Amino acid sequence: QNVRVLVKGATKRLRICTSCIKNGRVQKAA
């Protein structure tokens, strides 16, 4: 699924599994 995430201080739209978000690898953009 497409999720807006923070990567190095920049917001990007990436296809990331929700488990990766819960693991803390990526931060969800507010």
C-alpha positions as CSV (number, residue, x, y, z in Angstrom):
1,Q,0.0,0.0,0.0
2,N,1.1,3.5,-0.6
3,V,2.2,5.3,2.5
4,R,3.6,8.8,3.1
5,V,6.8,8.4,5.1
6,L,9.7,10.5,6.3
7,V,13.0,9.6,4.7
8,K,16.0,11.7,5.7
9,G,13.7,14.6,6.6
10,A,11.8,14.5,3.3
11,T,8.3,13.2,2.8
12,K,8.0,10.5,0.1
13,R,5.3,8.2,-1.0
14,L,6.5,4.6,-0.8
15,R,5.0,1.2,-1.0
16,I,5.8,-0.2,2.4
17,C,4.4,-3.0,4.5
18,T,2.7,-2.0,7.7
19,S,4.9,-4.4,9.6
20,C,7.9,-2.4,8.6
21,I,6.3,0.8,9.9
22,K,5.6,-0.9,13.2
23,N,9.1,-2.2,13.4
24,G,10.3,1.4,13.3
25,R,12.3,1.2,10.1
26,V,10.4,4.1,8.6
27,Q,8.4,7.0,10.2
28,K,4.9,7.8,9.1
29,A,4.6,11.4,8.0
30,A,2.2,13.4,10.0
